[in-house]
Amino acid sequence: KLSINAFDYNCHLDLIKLLRQEGELVRLRRARQKMSELFPLTEEIWLDWLKDEIKMASESSEREKVYELFERAVKDYICPEIWLEYAQYSIGGIGQEGGIETVRSVFERALTAVGLHVTKGAALWEAYREFENAILETAQPAPGSVPSAEQQQVLCSQLERIHALFRRQLGIPLMDMEASFAEYEEWSEEPIPEPVIKNYKKALQQLEKCKPYEEALLGAETPKLAEYQAYIDFEMKGGDPARIQLIYERALAENCLVPDLWARYNQYLDRQLKVKELVLAAHDRAVRNCPWTVRLWIQYLLAMERHGVDHCVISETFEKALNAGFIQATDYVEIWQAYLDYLRRRVDFTQDSSKELEELRTAFARAVEYLKQEVEERFSESGDPSCTIMQNWARVEARLCHNMQKARELWDNIMTKGNAKYANMWLEYYNLERAHGDTQHCRKALHRAVQCTSDYPEHVCEVLLTLERIEGTLEDWDAAVQKTENRLARVNEQRAKAAEKEAALARQEEEKAEQRKQSRAEKKAFKKARKKIGDKRKADDDDEGEWGQDEEAEQPSKRHKGDGDGLLLEEDMELETGLLGRSRAEKADRPANQKEKASTGRKDIPKVLHDSSKDSITVFVSNLAYTMAEPEVKLKELFEGCGEVAQVRPVFSNKGTFRGYCYVEFKEERAALQALGLDRRVVEGRPMFVSPCVDKNKNPDFKVFRYSTTLEKHKLFISGLPFSCTKEELEDICKAHGNVKDIRLVTNRAGKPKGLAYVEYENEAQASQAVLKMDGLTIKEHVIKVAISNPPLRKLPDKPEAGRAPQLAAPRPAYGARGKGRTQLSMMPRALQRQSNLVAKAENGVVQNSPATSSEPAEEPKKMSNADFAKMLLNK
């Protein structure tokens, strides 16, 4: 796997674990070495590696390799445990030349790095004091002997060194510092000086201020970002650079994959400490931990330039950035632009030609080719549609190199990449020509702009006329006027045609709405007629008496056209075929209580049409819960805070169910404007959308759709979630990769989950990190897919061609709009299936055409008596 993808972090861990279990020490060392070259290693990995190497190190040369390994380990993260292990290992080499000074050097560096650690720093201080106490014991003279002057001097020097350690420790706020103070009192033969006590009390007060933040960290769950951020803000107010650096390092040790945290830390180091070694080391660690974040690479390049790093090193770092694997095409544009800015600052433009200038031009050409070849092939987009890199190249050539010919070639190339239709692109070129070119090329550019611009042609026409008014001849003015008039005439003609198409589409929509309204009215009339006849049949059944009394009595289920005088009542016709092609048996089989239930509720409430003259004092409220009870009362209470509510008009379906939207009319326009501030207010678990009341037929471009349909770099789209996954469960998973601002579980109209969700982070860096860590994650035996949110554009209705009459809608298939069911079985009763056949076999010996399918007039069937029925049933 690693031969295919060397950057598979988890695969490295698995390989190291297996090699360690098998005891393959040589291969294990090689695997660890390879991983450390690609990634910073965690505290646990380093400690395991160091302990294995310490066991094998017996000779002095091998000890030197262990020291080198410790030096690498302490650079990845600031870890007290690694520093303590380093100091204790160095004590083992005390017998070598300069061994004591080496140990002291390691301890001093450890105290500088983590000696201020409130909870873990005390262990290092105590270890250091124990080491010095051991040295003191060896310097003590033998019992009963008188120490020489030299021995006495060594003793005094060692005692002073231990005193100094106690005093330094007591001036730092550390946990259990009271015990350290008591130990100092017991150890010291002299009273503790007053300045030491004063510093101790001051540190104790500082500790009390730090304790709430330390306790919050102890009680919080990983990643503790909010708790660390609060701690960082607290230390920033104090202004102690060492403490600020330490708390940042502590936060990064537990959140090494959070790009924003690295960015804030590096920004602090760049602006406050400005120590070259410290700053560059932090930037290098940042890009090793989060190589996919372009912002960190740009900060690194700027920091190296700021501290005068060699050009070859900066170029190598840039090449590493190109191979880091950014997740967006625009990231490559940003890193190229940062590197080109650096190269431009190296050029001395007072010289006509130089090595740096040629390198800059070569880099510009390579950047354009790289974005065209590498980026477009990978992302299917350039990342630089407006050609900003080429624009900057043209500006450099025109303003700094005074090479307008090259600048014009570049702008000509920009326009051929689909930018010629935008007025702002032409005006950018015109301004460049205006500043560094000549009037002839300005005029030429504007004439082309008038011809090609499609978004704001009036603007470029006005600029052309202004140019000719100031500098042109009469011939130039006449040519410009004629060209602009012709262009604007064509534009107005095109707009008129587009308006006609829009109007035709609006008329078609109105006609469709009218047809739907008429269909609903007919359906309603049909239901009333069916109920009326059903009641009549029930009364006839009650009066029928015993079977066989009336030989001429006709069974209700055996009615046919042509009974009686050969005519069919309109009500009977509706019962035979129905408005939607259903047979009467299907209609009659419905239970009466279902009919009565459907007719209850709000169906009988008269519908109040919206008055468009009151749009200014009305707002349109949508995305409400379909299950909302008494929406009038609920919404009136909600909007009364904005002003006096005149009326709330909820919209109900024909079945009387709430459709999730309504109109809220106010007494004053000011109240309606204030009501727009309630947009996105959560009502019964759903974000309520509050929009201006706008007639879409008059304003077809007005959009009320609230969710974005463009790329949202800070938001994730998650699919494949189990339906039982709650918002809280998903939030617990997502917050491990950054600060989650909002989570929206996608549901259907009934409120049931669809296994989809949108997760919004504070910034795109956190979202990018979450994609890498969560894509393919298993949640409740469901493997989820995670991607940056890029919703498709909402589909608009197809616009009919001008002059074409609207076509009738195609008949709906019998199996519904979503296709046939999975079983492909027909659920229609057999009685109705027989009726739907063109020629049905009647069991009474009569063959008839189905009224629902046959267009021929039905023959009058032979009437049967009760005796005929009895013979048929008894097979006589």
N, C-alpha and C positions, 0 to 999 in steps of 0.2 A: 504493500500500500504506500509506503513512504517513497518507493522508487517512482510512483506515479504522482504523488502529491507530497512534497517534502514539508509543506506547511500544515499538515494534519497534526494538531497539538495533541489530541487524545491518543492518536496512534503512537506518537513518541512515548507517551506515558505507559501505554500497554507494552511496548517493546522493552522498555527499561525494567518494568515489573517482571516480565518473563525471564529476561536475562539474569536478573538478580536471584530469582528463584532457582534457576539452573546453575548458578555459580560461575557463569561465563564472564570472568572479571575483565578480560581484555576487550571483548566485544561490548561489555557493559560500559566500560570507560569510553569507548569510541561512540556509543549511542548517546551517552550523556554529553559528550563534547559536541556532537553534531546538533543536539537540541539546544544547547546553550549558545551556539552560534546564531541560531534563528530566533530564539525566544529568551526573554528574561526568565529565570527559574524561580519558583516559589521557595519560601523558607523551608518547607518540608523536603523538597527535592534536594536542595543544597545540603541540608543537614545529613540526609542519607548518603549523599555522595561523599561528603567530607569524612563521615565516620568510616565508610568503606576504605577510603584512601589512607586514613590514619592507621587503620589496622595493618595495612600492607607496608607502611613507611617505616623502615628500620634504619636505613643508612642516611647520612647527612644530605646526600644529593636528593633522596626521595623526600626528606623533610622540606627541602627548598621548594619542591613541586607542590607540596601541601600548602605552604605559605602563599605561593602564587594562586592556588585555588581559592584560598580564603580571601585574597585581595579581589578576585573576581566576584566572589559571593557577596561581599559587603557593598559592591557597587550596584547590584541589581535592585535591592530594596534595603531600607533601613530597618534591620531586624535585631533587637537586643539579644535574642538567643544565639544568633550567628556570631555576634561580637563577643559574647561571653565564651562561646566555644573557642573562638580564635585566641582570646586571652589565656584561657586555660591550657590550650595546646602550646602556646608560646612558653608557658612556664616549664613545660617538659624539656625545653632546650636551654634552660638556665645555665647548665654546665658548660655550654659552648662559649667561645670568646664573645664578649659583649652581650651575653644572654640576658643579664638583668636589665640593661638599658633597652634591649629589644622588647622585653615584657612591659616595661614602663611605657614605651612608645605606643605599644598596642593598646594598653589601658587608657592612655591619654586620648588617643584617637577615638576609642570607643565611648569615652565620656563626652567628647565633643559631638559625636554623632547621636547618641541615645541617652546620655546622662541626664537629660531633662525629661525623659519619659516618666510621667507621673506614677504609673503603676508598675513599670518594669525597670526603671532606672536604678532603684535602690540596690538591686542584686549586683550590678556592676560596681557600684561604690563599695559595697561590702566585700566583694571579691578582691578589689584593689587593696583595701585596707588589710585584709587577711594576708595578702602577699607581702605587704610592707611589714606587717607584724612578724611574719616568718623571717624576714631579713633581719629584723631587730633582734629576734631570739638568737640568731647565729652570731650577731655582733656582740652579745653580752659576754663579759669576761668570766672566766671560770670562778666558781664559788671560793671565797677566801682570798682571791688574788686582787691586787691593786691594778686598776686599768692604767695603761700608759696614756700619755697626752694624745697620742694619735687615736687610740681606741676611744678615749673620751670624746674626741671631736666627731668620730664616726657615730657614736651613740647619740650625741646631741643632734647631729644632722638627721639621723633616722627618726628620732622622736619628733623633730620639727616637721618632717615630711608627713608623718601620721597626723599630727595636729592640723596641718594644712588640709589634709583630706577631709577630716571631720568638719572643719570650718566651711570648706567649699560645699560639702554635701548639705549642711544645715542651712545654707543660704538659698537652697533650691526647694520649691514645693514638691515633695514626694510623699507617697503613701507611707504611713507608719513612721513618719519622721519624729514623732514623740519618742519612740523606742530608740531611735538613733541618738537623740539628745540625751536620754537617760544613760545610754551606753557611753557617751562621751564624758558625762559627769563622773561615771564610775571609773573610767580609764584614766582620766586626767588627774594628776596629783595636785594641780593648781586650780584655783577657781577659774571658771570660764569667763573670759573677758566680756565686758559690757557690749562692745560693738558686735561680737558674735551672737550674743543673746538678742540684740536688737534685730540683726539680720534674720535670725531664726524666727522671731515673732512675725516679722514682715512676710517671710515665706509661708508661715502657718496661715496667715490671713489670705495670701494668694491661693493656698491649697483649698481653703473653704470655698473660694469662688470657682475653682476648677472642679470640685467634687460633683456638683450637679451634672456637669457634662460627662464626667467619667462614669457616673452611675447610669446615665442615659445610654452610654455605649455598652456598658455591661448588660443592661436589660434589653437592648435592641437586638433584632434579628438581622442577619446579613441581608443587604450590603451596608446598612447603617449610614447611607448617604446623607440623609437629613440630619442625623445626629452629628456626623462629622462636619457638615457645613455650618451648623450652629456653633460648634466648637471653634472652627476656623474664624468665623465672624467675631467671636469673643476674643481670640488671640490677636486678630487684626486691630482691634480697638486698643489692645495693650501696646502694640507696636514693637515688640521684641522680635527681631528677625530670626534668632535661633529658635525661639518657641514656635513662631509661625512656620518656619521650615519643617520643624519636627512634626507638627500636627498634620501638615500636608503629607509628609512622608508616611505617617501612620495611616492616614486615610487611603493613600495610594496602595499601600501594602495589602489592603483588603478590597480595593476597588481598582485594580490595575488595568481593567478593560473599560474604564469610563473616560472617553476622550475629553469631555468638558472639564473634568477634574485636572487632568494633565495640562490642558490649555490654561486654566486659571493659575495653576502653580507656576508654569513657565512664564506667564505674563508677570507674575509677582517677582520672579527672579530677574527677568529682563529689566524691570523698571526700578526695583529697589536694591537688590544685592549687587548685581552687575559684576559678579566674580566669574571670570572666563571659564575656569575649569568646572566650577559648580553649575553654571548655566548650561554649558554645552553638554555636560554629562546628563543633566535632567532632560534636555531636548532629545538626546540620543535614546534614553530609556523610554521616553514617551512614544517615539515612532516605532520602537521595537515592540512595545506593548500593544499599540493601536495602529498598525501600519496602514489600515484602510481609511484613515481620517486625513484628508488632504490639508486641513487647517494646521495640524501638528507639523507636517512636513514644511509648510510655508513658514511657520514660526521658526523652525530649525534653520532653514536657509537664511532667513533674516538675521538670526542670532549669529551664525557663522560669519556672515558679512560684517555684522556690527563689531565683532571681535577680531577681525582681520585674519580669518583663516585662509590658507592658501587656496588659490583658484581651483587647482586640481582636486582638492578635497571636496569643495563645494560642488563641482561637476559630478564627482562620484556619488555624492549624496543625492543629487538630482536624479541620476540614473537609477539609484535604488528606489526613489519615490515612484518613478515610472513603472517599475516592476512590482510595486506594493499591492496592486490589485484593487483599485478603487471601484466602488460599486455604482458610480454614476458617471455618465459621459462628461458632465460639466466639471467634475473634479479634475479631469485631465486638462481642461482649458485653464482652470485656476492655477495648477502647478506650473504649466508652461508659461503662463503670464508672469508668475512670480520669478521664474528663472530668467525670462527675457528682461524683466525690469532690472534684475541684478546685472545682467550683461550690458544693458544700456548705460548703467551708472559707471561702468568701467571704461567707457569710451571717451576719449578726448576729441570732441567734435571740432576743435579748432584746427586739427590736422585734416587734410583732404582725404587721407587714407591711412589706416593703421591696422595692425593685427587684430586688435579688439573689435574694430568696426566690421571687419570681414567675418569674425566669429559671430558677431551679433546678427549679421545678415544671413549667415548660414543657419543659425539657430532659428530665425524666423521662418526660413524656407522649410527646415526640418519639422517645425511645429505644425505648419499648414499640412505638410504631407502626412505627418503622424496622425493628426486628427482625421484626415481623410481615409487613410488606410487602416490603421489599428483600431481607432475608436469607433468609426462608423461600422466596421465589420463586426465588432463585438456587441455594440449596443443598438445597432440599426438606427442610429441617429448621430449627428455630428457633435452635439454638445455645444456648438458655437454657430447657431443658425444665422445670427446677424454678423458673423465674421469679425468679431472684436479684435482678434489677433492681427488679422490683415489690416483692419482700420488703424491700429496702433503702429503697425509697420509703415503704412502710408504716411502717417503723421510724422514719424521719425525721419523718413526720407524727405518729406517736404520742409519741415521746420528746422531740423538739425543738420541734414545733409544737403539741403537746397537742391534736391533732385526731384523736380516735379514730374519729369517724364516717368520715373519709376512709380511715383505715387499715383499717376493717372492709370498706369497699367494695373496696379493693384486694385484701384477702385473699379476699373472695368471688369476685373475678375470677380469682385464682390457682387456687382450688379448681375452678372450672369448666373449667380447661385440662387436666384429666386428673390432677390431683394429689390429689383427694379420697380415693383408695384407699390413700394412704401415711400411716402413723401418724406419722412424723416431721414431716410438713407440718402436721398438726393440732396436734401438740404445740408446734411453733413458734408457731402462732397463739395457742394457749392460754397460752403463757408471755408473749406480748405483752399479751394481755388481763389476765393475772394481774398484770403489772407496771404497766399504765397504764389498764386498763379497770375493770370491776366484776364481782362474783360472778355476776350474772345472765347476762351474756354468756359468762363462762367455762363456766357450766353448759350453756348452749345450744350452745357450740362442742363440748363433750365429748359431748353427746347425738348431735350430727351425726356426730362422729368414730366413735362406737360403731356407728352405723348404716352408715357408708360404708367404713370401713377394711377392707381385705382382706389386708394382709400380716401385721400384728401386732395383731389385734383384742384379744387378751388384755391388751396393754399399756395401750391407751386405756381399756379397762374398769377396770383397776386404778386408773388416774389418776382416773377419774370417781368410783369408790367412795371413794378417799382424800379427794377434795374434799367429798363429802357427809358423810363421817365427821367432818371438821373443822368444816364450816360449815353443812351442810344440816339441815333439819328431818326429822322422822320420815317425813313424806309424801315429801320429796325422796329420802330413803334407800330407801324402799320402791320408788319409781319407778325409781331407779337400779338396784337389785338385779334387779327384774323385767326391765328393758331389757337388762342385761348377760347375764342368764341366757338370755333368748330368743335374743339374738344369738349367744352362744357355742354354744347348742344347734344353731342353724342352721349355724354354722361347722363344728362336729364332724360334723354329718350330711353336709355337703359333702365334708369330708375323708375320711369313711368311704367315700363313693361313689367318690372319686378313688382311694382305696386298693384298692377292689374292681376298678376298671378296671385298675389297675397289676397286681394279682394275676392278673386274667384275661389280660392281655397276657403276663405271665410264664409262665402255663400254656400259652398258645399257642406261645410261644417254645420251651418244653420239648417240646411235642408235635412241633413242626417239627424240633427237634434229634433227637428219637427217630425221626421218619420218615427224616431224612437218614441216621441211623445204620443203620436197618434197610435202607435202599436200598443203602448201601455194602456191608452184609453180603451182600445178595442179589447184588450185582454181583460181589463177590469169589467167591461160590459158583458163579456162572455162569462166571466165567473158569476156575475149576478144572475144571468140567464140560466146557467147551470144549476145554481142553488134553487132558483124558482122552480125549475122542472123537477129537480130532485125532491123538493117538498111535495110537488103534485103527485109524483110517483109513489111517494110514501103514503099519501092519503089514498091513492087508488089501491095500494096493496092492503091497506087496512079494511077497505070496503069490498075486497074481492070475494071473501067467503071461502068455502071449501073448494078444493080442486075438482073440476069437472062440472061445475054448475052452469057455466056459460061456455057453450062450445064455440062461440064466435069471439070470446075474449082473447085478446092478443097478448102474448107474453112481452113484458117490457124489453127483454134482451133480444127479442126477435123482430123489432120494428125495422121496416125497410121503407125506402123511398116509394112514393106513389100510393101509400095507404089512403083509404078514404076516397077523396076526390082527385087523387093523383098529384096533388101539390104537397110541398114540404115546407113547414113553417121555418122561419129564419132561425128560431131557437133550436129546432131539431137539426138544421144544417150545421149549426155550430157544434152540436153534440156529436154529429157524425164525424166530422173531420177535425174540428178544433182550429184555432188561429195558427198554431204551430205545426199542423199536420198530425196531431195525435187523434187516435180513435176514441169513440165515445166510451168504450169499455174501460180504457185506461183512466179516463176522467171519472167514470162512475165508481171505480174501485177505491178512490181516495176516501178515507174516513171523514165523516162529517165534522168530528171534533177538530180535525186538522184545519178544515176550512174555517171554522169559527175562530180558531186560535190565530190564523193568519190575518183574519179581519179585525182583530183586536189591536190594542196599542194605539199608535199614533197615525194609523192610516187615514182615519177620518178627519184629522186636523187639516183645515184648509191651508194650502201652500201660499205663502206670501212672496211674490216675486221681488227681486232686489230692484230698488230705484237707483239708476245710475246717476241721477242728479245729486244724490247724497254720498257720492264716493269720497268727498273730502272729509266727511265726518264719520266715515265707516272704515273699519279695518276687517281684513279677512284672516280668520284664525283656522289653522289646519294642523294635521298630524296629532289630533287628539285621539284618546283611547275610544275604540268602538263600544266598549262596555261602560262608558261613563253614564252614570244615572243622573237624570235631571240636569242636562248640560246648561239649560237656561239659568238655573239658580247658581250652579257652580261658577259659570263664567261671569255672571253679573257680580258676584261677590269678588271675583278676582280682578275685574277691571274697574270697579267703583273707585279704587284708589287713584285712577288717572283722571277721573271727572265723572259727571253725571251720565249714566247710561240710559239712552232712550229706549233701546230695544235690543234683544239678543235673538237672532234667528238661526237656530240649528237646522241642519239639512238632514232629512230622514229619507230612507229608501221606501220603495212601494210597500215593503213588508213592515214598515214602521220602525226599523232599526236605525240607530244613529250612524251617520256616515263619516264621522270624524272631523267635520269642519263646519264652520258657521260664520255668520256675519254679526259684528257687534257695532251698533250704531250709537253715537254719542250726541249730546246736545251741542257741543262746541268742537270746532276743528282742532283747537289746542289740546283737547283731551285725546283725540284720535292720534295726534302726533306723539303725545306722551305714552300712549298705549304701545307704540312700536318698540319702546324700551323693554317691554316684557317678552320680546322675541327670545326663544330658546329657554324660557322658564319651564322647569320640569313640572308637569301636571300629571299626577297618577302614573308616574314612572316613565313618561314620554316627554321629549322636548317639544313644547308648543311653539309653532311657527306663527308669528304675527306679521302680516304684510299689508302694505297699502292696498286699498280696494281699487283695482285697475281693470278696465274693460280690455280684455286681450284682443278683441276684434279690432279695437282702435289702436291698441299698443301691442302688436304681436311680439315685439322684442322683449317685453317685460318678463323677467324670470322670477319665479317664486320658489324654485327648487333650492333647498337649503344646503344640501350636501355637495361638496366639491366634486367636479368631474375632471380635474386635472391632477397632475402628479403632486402628491403631498409627501415631501421628503421626511417630515417629522411624524408621519402616521403610518401604521402598519395595517395590512389587510390579512386576516387570519381565517383560514378555511379548514374544514375537516374536524371542527370541534365536536365533542359529544354533546347531544342535546341537553344532557343533565348538567353541563358546566355552567356555573353561576358567574356573575360579574365579579364577585369577591374572590372566587377561586382563580379566575383568569388574572385578576389584578395581582394576586400574590405571586404568580409565576412571572408576570411582566415586570414588576417593580424591581426584580433582581438585576435588571439591565439598565435602569435609569428611572427618572422621576416620571411617573405616569400622570398625565393631566386629565385624561378622560378615556373611558371605555364604553363602546356602544355595541351591544349584542343585537344582531339583525334578527328580526322576527317577521312572521307573516301578519296578515291583518287580524288574525285571531289571537295574536300575541304569543304564538308558539315559536320557539327558537328554530333557526335554519342552519345552525352549525357554523355561522359566520360571525365575524366581529371586526371592529375597527378600534385600534389602540393608538392613542395620541400621546407622544412623548414631548418633553420640553424642547428638544431640538433634534435635528436630523442625525447628529452623531450618535445619540443614544438609540434612535430608531435603527440606524445602520448596525450598531452592535447587537441589538436585539434580533435582527434578522439572521445574523450569523450564528447566534447561540440557540435560537428557538426553532428555526426551520428544520422540520423532520422530528421534532420532539413528540414523545408519546404521552398523551393525556388520557387516562382511563381507557387504555387499549385502543385509542384513536391516534393515528399519526397525523399531526397538523402540518399545514403548509403556511409559511409566513413570507410576506413580500411587502415591499414599499407600496403604499396605497396609490393606485393609479386608476381610478374608476373610469369606465368607458363613457364617452359622450352619450347623453340621453338621446334616444332615437326620436326624430321628429317625423310627423306624418308625411308620407310622400306627397309632393305637390303635383296636382294634375296639370297636364298641358293646357295652355290657354285655348279656349274655344271648344274644348272637348266636354261633352256632357258627362255629368257624374254617373258612374256605373252603379248598378244595384249590387249590393253585397252578395257574395257567393253564398249559397245555402250552407248552413253549418252541418258538418257531418254528424251522423247519428251518434258517433262515439265520443263527441266532445272536442274541445279546442286543443287539448294536450295529447291527442292521439288515442288509440285503442288501449283498453285496459291490459294489464299484464296477462290475464288469463285468456284474453281474446274470446270470452264467452258472452253470448247475448243474454241479458237479464230481463228481456221482455217476456211477459206471460205468453204461454202458448196460444191462448185464445186470440191475443192481438197479432201474434205472428201469422196465424191463419188468415186474419183479416187483411194483413199487408200483402199477401200473395195476389198476383194479378188474377188468377183463376183459383178460387178456393173450392174445396170439395165439401159440400154440405151433407151432413149426415141424414138430413130429411129428404134427400133425393133431389134437391133443387140446386143447381149450379148458378152462382151469381157473381157479378163483379164487385170488388171492394169499392165502396164509395170514396175511400181516401186515395185510391190510386187510379181508378178508371175514369175516363172523361166521357164515356158513352152513357146515355141515359139508362138507368137500371130498369130491368123488366119487373113488372109487378109479380111478386112471388105467389105461388099457390098457397092459399090459406089452408091451415090444417086445423082439424077439430081435436077435441080432447081424446076422442077415440083413436084418431090417427097417432097421437102421441103415445097412447097406451100400447098400441100394437108395436110401435117402434121400440119402446123401452123393453117390452116383454119378448121381443124377437118373434112376434107372431105375424 
